[in-house]
Amino acid sequence: MELPEFVRLLQEDQRDDGAENLFEPPAAETEIEEWEEEHPEFTLPDTYKELLRMANGFTIHASSESPNGRLRLLPLAEVKPLADQVMEICGLDEEDLTDPPACLMVGEDQDTQWCLGLDTETGHYLEVDYTGVTTDLGTLPSMLDWVMQKIQPQ
């Protein structure tokens, strides 16, 4: 799925339970440039920058009971190295980590069971389950398909 279609589908998504999809304003070019200057060890893929230019974070199916929704794509200011998150949540040491060092945490689920990672070297997104399983979701279009499958009613 391409990014404009994904955003359109989320904007049109009307839920009976009152949950809604919330979009942050687009990231400014200077904000992206400043983040990259502060984090020279990570090169943001162009497709991720395109996503940030459309919305600097979004929350899918947010409600008063679940303010983080089913999935929250983090604003750039909250993006951090994936290793830091995994070590914090799982209590691991650096030698226990298996995800590539070029990975960022760019999203989180509502229950802190997994997070969405981005391998900045390959441009692939990862579902990182805190039980130790990482699934390669592929590039942005494949990840967007995965998100749409995740949020479909069970």
Secondary structure, 3 states (H helix, E strand, C coil): CCHHHHHHHHHHCCCCCCCEEEECCCCCHHHHHHHHHHCCCCCCCHHHHHHHHHCCCEEEEECCCCCCCCEEECCHHHCEEHHHHHHHHHCCCHHHCCCCCCEEEEEEECCCCEEEEEECCCCEEEEEECCCCEEEEECHHHHHHHHHHHHCCC
